[in-house]
C-alpha cells in the first residue's frame, strides 16, 4: 500500500487514481489518511461503459480538462493500484 508520506507531494493537484476495479478516478487530491484518498471535483470513470481505452480517456482528460461528475469521492486505499499526476500523462 502507498504510504501517506509518499502522497503528500500530490496534495492539491489533479491526480489519476487507478484501482483494482474497472474504475479510474481523476480529481484534485485533498486529503489522505490510512483508509481513504479524498478527491474533489472528480470524474469517476467506469472503463466498462466505454469503447475508449483508458489511455486515450486520460489523454483527452488532460487535454480538455476533468469532466466532473462528483463534487467529492473517497477512494478506499485498499483498492488503489497507483496514483499519478494528471499532468504526467504522456500524450502519444
PENOR-V303268 format. One record per residue. N is the residue number from 0. OMEGA is omega in whole degrees, 0 to 359 (NA if undefined). BURIAL is I if it has 9 or more other ideal C-beta (glycine too) atoms within 8 Angstrom, else O. Layout:
BEGIN
[[N;OMEGA;BURIAL] [N;OMEGA;BURIAL]]
END
This chain:
BEGIN
[[0;178;O] [1;177;O] [2;180;O] [3;181;I] [4;180;O] [5;182;O] [6;182;I] [7;179;O] [8;182;O] [9;182;I] [10;180;I] [11;181;O] [12;173;I] [13;182;I] [14;172;I] [15;178;I] [16;175;I] [17;181;I] [18;178;I] [19;176;O] [20;179;O] [21;183;O] [22;170;I] [23;182;I] [24;175;I] [25;180;I] [26;181;I] [27;180;I] [28;184;I] [29;187;O] [30;178;O] [31;171;I] [32;184;O] [33;187;O] [34;185;O] [35;165;I] [36;179;I] [37;180;I] [38;175;I] [39;181;I] [40;195;O] [41;165;I] [42;174;I] [43;188;I] [44;177;I] [45;182;O] [46;180;I] [47;186;O] [48;182;O] [49;176;O] [50;179;O] [51;178;O] [52;178;O] [53;179;O] [54;179;O] [55;177;O] [56;181;I] [57;176;I] [58;179;I] [59;178;I] [60;177;I] [61;184;I] [62;188;O] [63;180;O] [64;181;O] [65;177;I] [66;186;O] [67;170;I] [68;174;O] [69;173;I] [70;183;O] [71;175;O] [72;175;I] [73;182;O] [74;179;I] [75;181;O] [76;179;I] [77;179;O] [78;186;I] [79;176;I] [80;179;O] [81;175;O] [82;176;I] [83;176;I] [84;175;I] [85;180;I] [86;181;O] [87;176;O] [88;182;I] [89;178;O] [90;180;O] [91;NA;O]]
END
